[in-house]
Amino acid sequence: MLDAIVGGLVVLLTPQAMAFLLIGVVYGLMIGILPGLGGIVALALLLPFTYGFEVAATLALLLGGHIGTIWGSSVTSILFNVPGAAKSLALCFDGYPMTKRGEATRALGASAMGALLGGVFGAVFLAISIPIVRPIMLALGPSEYLMMAVWGLTIIATFSEGSLLKGMIAAVLGVLIAFIGMDIVTATPRFTFDSEFLMDGVSFPVAMIGMFAIAEMMKLYVKGGAIVDRSVVKETSTVLDGVRDAFRHWGLVMRSSLLGLWIGVLPGVGASVGGLAAYAQAAQTSKNPDQFGKGNVEGVIAPDATLGANEGGGLMPTLAFGIPGGEGMAILLVAFIGLGIVPGPEMLTKNLDLVFSMVWLVVLANLLVTLIGLGVAPYLARLPTLHPNVMVPLVLSVCLIGAFATRGLIEDVIVAVGFGILGYFMDKYHYSRANFVIGMVLATMIERNLHISLTLYGDYFIFTRPVTLAMFVFIIITTALPFIRSRRRRRAQREAISAQRAEGRAT
């Protein structure tokens, strides 16, 4: 084992491999910042360049590009409330309020360090846990995946401040939008209005670009002035503040990393679900849950730690069983085949040094991304101060190009504009856009696994599957905790007010 660990590192210590890793990371950061693209597009565009070079250098290019998109996608979420990719959606919820409060540099620092710690944790896990996790993976079925998706819905309550009814309406609307297109089980057209374009459904990245990016630019244009007016709001933080935040909340980093590993290991769940689930558990376990959505740094650290660890978890089923842990891993699997790498049991015996090369690449790529990110964060933090006459056309141009680039259809640009208008009015009348996107993300996963669970296990599968039942009970408890905590807080406030009144009458 030790020989394989050292051999995996030695293979990477060549000028070509290190140069390819740097190129991949910088490229990934640039692609990640463009809305609607992200890791899948980054890997797909790199595939033609994976032939004719040594295996270690090619893997460095691919994994560096993929990991670079993680923090690249987080940048626009934090600075402009524009998710670079679906997986970075949860960064908008607290990262953007921190930017408006003058703490953009702190948020970027916390994001970069959270991703690094999660990535290192994921790499260590990948190195030691394949024999342990394999039987657990094989024991889980669609009913357990269903419970994970349902647990993701519990975050709806977090973003329904003021009106739970409005929050539920927004989530249901997101679910209805997700149902447009062909039924995933019966292939029956739904809500397509005889449109061939709608047969494939509404592209999630396109809807997200409209709901957040275009809507935010509309708000900025109507309001006038920059996102952050330096004459009113001064930058009050540094990158080191964010780094310290990540280490200060080490318990949150560990929990989020474990969650990211778990979701990465499960094939087909996806990093976007992981980011939302991480945000949910952070809000439910925080000492200050009422501060989430208002600029709590915990809401930045948790999703990025989960996304960083998710890459290590996603590599595990890809290498050990040839089962991609997500869409990005599916592209990576194609590259493996082109390089003559055959995932499976032989990877853990005959090619163990190659496995540890990938472990080292995950660590080195995350370290390089963090160093670059911490270096450029103070300069990136100045972007929200740009005048709207510069900001609005620039961001809108990038967003509309990104919407077109997702599938190469002009109709997607029109859809993005439509969702931008919808997002603007939802925000104006206090219908949670976050809940809308959560409903849209989880609807397909819930529907697919519910269909399969009913078919395989019957109508009462929740009670006949012990693991499913345990997860169901866990969902009930974690959903009830915020309400119980809120009730106790209100009771304590009432008792404090009563005590003050009694003391006032006594005096």
C-alpha positions in Angstrom: 0.0 0.0 0.0 2.8 2.4 0.9 4.6 1.7 -2.3 1.5 2.5 -4.3 1.0 5.8 -2.4 4.5 6.9 -3.1 4.5 5.6 -6.7 1.2 7.4 -7.4 2.9 10.7 -6.3 6.2 10.1 -8.1 4.3 9.6 -11.4 2.8 13.0 -11.1 6.1 14.9 -10.3 6.9 15.5 -14.0 7.0 18.9 -15.7 4.3 17.8 -18.2 1.9 16.5 -15.5 2.4 19.6 -13.3 1.9 21.9 -16.3 -1.3 20.1 -17.3 -2.6 20.3 -13.8 -2.1 24.1 -13.7 -3.7 24.5 -17.2 -6.6 22.3 -16.1 -7.2 24.2 -12.9 -7.1 27.7 -14.6 -9.3 26.5 -17.4 -11.8 25.0 -14.9 -12.0 28.2 -12.9 -12.8 30.2 -16.1 -15.4 27.7 -17.2 -16.9 27.5 -13.8 -17.5 31.3 -13.7 -19.6 31.1 -16.9 -23.3 30.6 -15.9 -24.9 27.4 -17.1 -21.7 25.5 -17.9 -19.7 23.9 -15.1 -17.8 20.7 -14.7 -19.7 18.6 -17.3 -19.0 21.1 -20.1 -15.4 21.6 -18.9 -14.7 17.8 -19.1 -16.5 17.4 -22.4 -14.5 20.2 -24.0 -11.2 18.6 -22.7 -11.9 15.2 -24.2 -10.3 15.9 -27.6 -7.1 16.8 -25.8 -6.7 13.6 -23.9 -4.9 11.6 -26.7 -1.2 11.4 -27.3 0.0 12.4 -23.8 1.2 10.3 -20.9 -1.6 9.0 -18.7 -0.7 11.0 -15.6 -0.6 14.3 -17.5 -4.0 13.6 -19.1 -5.6 12.7 -15.8 -4.1 15.9 -14.3 -5.7 17.9 -17.0 -9.1 16.3 -16.6 -9.3 16.3 -12.8 -7.7 19.7 -12.6 -10.4 21.1 -14.9 -13.2 19.4 -13.2 -12.2 20.4 -9.6 -11.4 24.0 -10.8 -15.1 24.4 -11.8 -16.2 23.9 -8.1 -14.8 27.2 -6.8 -15.3 28.9 -10.2 -19.0 28.2 -10.0 -19.1 29.5 -6.4 -17.6 32.9 -7.3 -20.6 34.2 -9.3 -23.0 32.7 -6.8 -21.4 34.8 -4.0 -20.7 38.0 -6.0 -23.8 38.3 -8.2 -26.3 35.7 -7.0 -25.8 33.9 -10.3 -25.0 30.2 -9.9 -22.2 29.2 -12.3 -23.7 25.7 -12.2 -26.5 23.8 -10.5 -24.2 22.5 -7.8 -23.3 26.0 -6.6 -26.9 27.1 -6.2 -26.8 26.9 -2.4 -23.9 29.4 -2.3 -26.3 32.1 -3.4 -28.4 31.9 -0.3 -25.9 33.4 2.1 -22.9 34.3 -0.1 -24.7 37.0 -1.9 -26.1 38.7 1.3 -22.6 38.7 2.6 -21.4 40.5 -0.6 -24.1 43.1 -0.1 -23.0 43.6 3.5 -19.4 44.3 2.4 -18.0 40.8 3.2 -17.4 39.5 -0.3 -13.7 38.8 0.4 -14.5 36.9 3.5 -17.2 34.8 1.7 -14.8 33.9 -1.1 -12.0 33.0 1.4 -14.4 30.8 3.4 -15.7 29.2 0.2 -12.2 28.4 -1.1 -10.9 27.0 2.2 -14.1 25.0 2.8 -13.7 23.4 -0.7 -10.1 22.6 0.1 -10.8 20.9 3.4 -13.7 19.0 1.9 -11.6 18.0 -1.1 -8.7 16.7 1.1 -11.2 14.8 3.3 -12.7 13.3 0.2 -9.3 12.2 -1.2 -8.4 10.5 2.1 -11.7 8.8 2.1 -11.1 7.6 -1.4 -7.8 6.1 -0.4 -9.1 4.0 2.5 -12.7 3.3 2.2 -13.4 1.3 -1.0 -13.6 -2.1 0.8 -15.8 -0.7 3.6 -18.3 1.2 1.5 -18.9 -1.4 -1.2 -21.4 -3.5 0.7 -23.2 -0.4 1.9 -23.6 0.8 -1.7 -24.9 -2.5 -2.8 -27.4 -2.6 0.1 -29.1 0.7 -0.9 -32.0 0.8 -3.3 -34.4 3.3 -4.9 -36.4 3.6 -1.7 -33.4 4.9 0.2 -32.6 7.3 -2.7 -36.2 8.5 -2.5 -35.8 9.3 1.3 -32.7 11.3 0.5 -34.5 13.4 -2.0 -37.5 13.9 0.4 -35.0 15.0 3.1 -33.8 17.6 0.6 -37.3 19.1 0.6 -37.1 19.9 4.3 -34.9 22.9 3.4 -38.1 24.5 2.0 -39.1 25.7 5.5 -35.7 27.5 5.9 -36.6 29.8 3.0 -40.3 30.3 3.8 -39.7 33.1 6.4 -42.9 35.2 6.7 -45.2 32.8 4.8 -44.8 29.1 4.7 -47.7 29.0 2.2 -45.8 31.2 -0.3 -42.8 29.0 0.2 -44.8 25.8 -0.6 -46.4 27.5 -3.6 -43.0 28.3 -5.0 -41.8 24.8 -4.4 -44.8 23.2 -6.1 -44.4 25.5 -9.0 -40.8 24.3 -9.4 -42.1 20.6 -9.3 -44.7 21.4 -12.0 -42.0 23.0 -14.3 -39.8 19.9 -13.8 -42.7 17.7 -15.0 -42.8 19.3 -18.4 -41.7 16.9 -21.1 -41.7 13.1 -21.3 -42.6 11.0 -18.3 -39.4 9.4 -17.2 -41.1 6.0 -16.7 -43.9 5.8 -19.2 -42.5 8.3 -21.8 -45.9 10.0 -21.9 -45.7 13.7 -23.0 -46.8 16.1 -20.2 -47.5 19.8 -20.4 -45.8 20.0 -23.8 -48.7 21.7 -25.7 -47.7 19.7 -28.8 -44.3 21.5 -28.8 -41.4 19.5 -30.0 -39.0 21.7 -28.1 -40.8 21.0 -24.8 -40.6 17.2 -25.3 -37.2 17.2 -23.7 -38.4 19.4 -20.8 -37.1 22.7 -19.5 -33.3 22.7 -19.2 -32.5 23.2 -15.5 -29.3 25.4 -16.2 -31.4 27.6 -18.5 -34.2 28.0 -15.9 -31.6 28.8 -13.2 -29.8 31.4 -15.4 -33.1 33.2 -15.9 -34.5 32.8 -12.3 -31.4 34.2 -10.7 -29.0 35.9 -13.1 -31.5 37.7 -15.4 -33.8 38.5 -12.6 -31.0 40.0 -10.5 -29.9 42.2 -13.4 -33.6 43.4 -13.8 -33.6 44.2 -10.1 -30.3 46.1 -10.4 -31.5 48.1 -13.4 -34.8 49.0 -11.7 -33.1 49.9 -8.4 -30.2 51.8 -10.0 -26.7 51.9 -8.4 -24.2 49.1 -8.0 -24.7 45.8 -6.2 -22.4 47.2 -3.5 -22.1 51.0 -3.2 -18.7 51.7 -1.6 -19.9 55.1 -0.5 -22.4 53.4 1.8 -21.1 49.9 2.4 -17.3 49.5 3.0 -15.4 46.2 2.5 -15.1 45.1 6.2 -13.4 41.7 5.8 -10.3 40.0 4.4 -9.6 36.6 2.9 -8.0 35.5 6.1 -11.3 36.1 7.9 -12.9 33.5 5.7 -10.0 31.1 6.2 -10.4 31.4 9.9 -14.1 30.9 9.6 -13.6 27.6 7.9 -11.3 26.3 10.7 -13.5 27.8 13.4 -16.4 25.8 12.1 -14.4 22.5 11.8 -17.4 20.5 13.1 -19.6 21.8 10.2 -16.8 21.1 7.7 -16.5 17.5 8.9 -20.3 16.9 8.8 -20.6 18.5 5.4 -17.6 16.5 4.0 -19.1 13.3 5.2 -22.4 14.2 3.6 -20.6 15.1 0.3 -18.8 11.8 0.4 -22.0 9.8 1.0 -23.8 11.6 -1.9 -20.8 11.2 -4.2 -20.7 7.5 -3.5 -24.4 7.0 -4.4 -24.6 6.8 -8.2 -27.0 9.2 -9.9 -27.7 11.5 -6.9 -25.6 14.4 -8.1 -23.7 17.3 -6.6 -26.6 19.8 -6.8 -28.6 17.7 -4.4 -25.5 17.5 -2.2 -25.2 21.3 -2.0 -28.8 21.7 -1.0 -28.6 18.9 1.5 -25.5 20.4 3.0 -27.2 23.7 3.4 -30.2 22.0 5.0 -28.1 20.2 7.6 -26.1 23.3 8.4 -29.3 25.3 9.0 -30.8 22.5 11.1 -27.7 22.1 13.3 -26.6 25.7 13.6 -26.8 27.7 16.9 -28.1 30.6 14.8 -30.6 29.1 12.3 -32.5 32.4 12.1 -29.4 34.0 10.4 -29.4 31.7 7.4 -30.4 33.4 4.3 -29.2 36.7 5.7 -25.4 36.3 5.3 -24.3 33.5 7.7 -20.9 32.3 6.8 -21.9 28.7 7.7 -24.2 28.8 4.7 -21.1 29.3 2.5 -18.8 26.8 4.2 -21.1 23.9 4.3 -22.1 23.6 0.5 -18.5 24.1 -0.6 -17.1 21.5 1.8 -19.7 19.1 0.5 -18.9 19.8 -3.1 -15.2 19.4 -2.5 -15.7 16.1 -0.8 -18.2 15.0 -3.4 -15.4 14.6 -6.0 -13.6 12.0 -3.9 -16.8 10.2 -3.2 -17.8 10.2 -6.9 -14.5 8.7 -8.0 -15.0 5.7 -5.7 -17.8 3.9 -7.6 -16.3 5.1 -10.9 -13.0 3.4 -10.2 -14.1 0.4 -8.3 -17.3 -0.6 -10.2 -17.3 1.4 -13.4 -20.5 3.1 -12.2 -20.3 6.9 -12.5 -21.0 8.8 -9.3 -22.5 11.7 -11.3 -22.7 13.3 -14.7 -19.1 14.6 -14.5 -17.8 11.2 -13.5 -19.6 9.7 -16.6 -17.5 12.0 -18.9 -14.4 11.0 -16.9 -15.3 7.3 -17.5 -15.3 7.9 -21.2 -11.8 9.4 -20.9 -10.7 6.3 -18.9 -11.8 4.1 -21.7 -10.0 6.2 -24.3 -6.8 5.9 -22.2 -7.1 2.2 -21.9 -8.0 2.3 -18.2 -10.6 -0.3 -17.2 -12.4 0.5 -14.0 -13.3 -2.5 -11.8 -11.7 -4.8 -9.3 -8.4 -4.8 -11.2 -8.0 -1.1 -10.5 -7.6 -2.0 -6.8 -5.1 -4.7 -7.4 -3.0 -4.4 -10.6 -3.4 -0.6 -11.0 -3.4 0.6 -7.4 -0.7 3.2 -8.1 -2.9 4.8 -10.7 -5.7 5.0 -8.1 -3.4 6.8 -5.7 -2.3 9.1 -8.5 -5.9 10.2 -8.8 -6.1 10.6 -5.0 -3.0 12.8 -5.1 -4.5 14.8 -8.0 -7.6 15.6 -6.1 -5.5 16.9 -3.2 -3.1 18.9 -5.4 -5.9 20.3 -7.6 -7.8 21.5 -4.6 -4.7 23.0 -3.1 -3.9 24.8 -6.3 -7.5 26.1 -6.7 -7.4 27.4 -3.1 -4.1 29.2 -3.5 -5.2 30.8 -6.7 -8.6 31.6 -5.3 -7.3 33.2 -2.1 -4.9 35.3 -4.3 -7.5 36.7 -6.6 -10.4 37.0 -4.1 -9.6 40.6 -3.2 -9.7 41.6 -6.8 -12.9 39.6 -7.6 -14.6 41.2 -4.6 -14.4 44.6 -6.4 -16.6 43.4 -9.3 -20.0 44.0 -7.5 -19.0 47.7 -7.2 -19.2 48.2 -11.0 -21.7 50.7 -12.3 -24.9 49.0 -13.5 -24.4 50.5 -17.0 -21.3 48.2 -17.2 -22.6 45.4 -15.0 -26.0 44.7 -16.5 -25.0 44.4 -20.2 -21.9 42.4 -19.3 -23.7 39.8 -17.1 -26.7 39.6 -19.4 -24.5 38.9 -22.4 -22.7 36.1 -20.6 -25.9 34.7 -19.3 -27.7 34.6 -22.7 -24.6 33.1 -24.3 -24.5 30.5 -21.5 -28.2 29.7 -22.0 -27.7 29.1 -25.7 -24.5 27.1 -25.1 -26.3 24.5 -22.9 -28.1 22.8 -25.9 -27.4 25.1 -28.9 -31.1 26.1 -29.2 -32.3 29.7 -29.5 -35.5 28.7 -27.7 -33.5 28.2 -24.6 -32.6 31.9 -24.7 -36.3 32.8 -24.8 -36.9 30.4 -21.9 -34.2 32.0 -19.9 -35.7 35.5 -20.4 -39.1 34.1 -19.4 -37.8 32.7 -16.2 -36.0 35.9 -15.6 -39.3 37.8 -15.7 -40.9 35.2 -13.5 -38.0 35.3 -11.0 -38.2 39.1 -10.8 -41.9 39.1 -9.9 -41.4 36.2 -7.5 -38.8 38.1 -5.6 -40.9 41.3 -5.7 -43.9 39.6 -4.1 -41.8 37.5 -1.7 -42.2 34.0 -3.3 -39.0 32.1 -2.6 -36.9 31.5 -5.7 -34.8 29.1 -3.7 -37.8 27.0 -3.0 -38.8 27.0 -6.7 -35.3 25.7 -7.7 -35.3 23.1 -4.9 -38.6 21.7 -6.1 -37.4 21.6 -9.6 -34.1 19.9 -8.7 -35.6 17.2 -6.6 -38.8 16.5 -8.5 -37.3 14.2 -11.1 -35.3 12.2 -8.5 -38.4 11.8 -6.3 -40.6 10.7 -9.2 -38.1 8.2 -10.6 -37.4 6.5 -7.3 -41.0 6.5 -6.2 -42.0 4.7 -9.4 -39.3 2.1 -9.0 -40.0 1.7 -5.2 -43.7 1.1 -5.7 -43.0 -1.4 -8.5 -40.3 -3.4 -6.6 -41.5 -3.2 -3.0 -45.2 -2.5 -3.1 -47.4 0.3 -1.6 -46.0 0.0 1.9 -42.3 -0.1 1.1 -41.5 2.6 3.7 -42.5 0.1 6.5 -41.1 -3.0 4.9 -37.6 -1.7 4.2 -35.8 -1.1 7.6 -33.2 1.3 6.2 -35.9 3.3 4.5 -38.0 3.4 7.7 -35.0 4.6 9.7 -34.3 7.4 7.1 -38.0 8.3 7.2 -37.9 8.7 11.0 -34.7 10.7 10.7 -36.5 13.1 8.2 -39.4 13.6 10.6 -37.0 14.4 13.5 -34.8 16.8 11.5 -37.8 18.5 10.0 -39.4 19.0 13.5 -36.3 20.3 15.2 -36.3 23.9 13.7 -39.9 24.3 14.6 -39.3 23.0 18.2 -36.3 25.3 18.5 -38.3 28.3 17.2 -41.2 27.5 19.6 -38.8 27.3 22.6 -37.2 30.6 21.5 -40.5 32.4 21.3 -41.5 31.0 24.7 -38.2 32.2 26.3 -38.8 35.6 24.8 -42.3 35.7 26.2 -41.1 34.7 29.6 -38.3 37.3 29.5 -40.8 40.0 28.6 -43.2 38.9 31.4 -40.3 38.9 33.9 -39.3 42.5 32.8 -42.9 43.7 33.2 -43.2 42.0 36.6 -39.9 43.7 37.7 -41.2 47.0 36.4 -44.4 46.8 38.4 -42.5 45.8 41.5 -40.3 48.9 41.3 
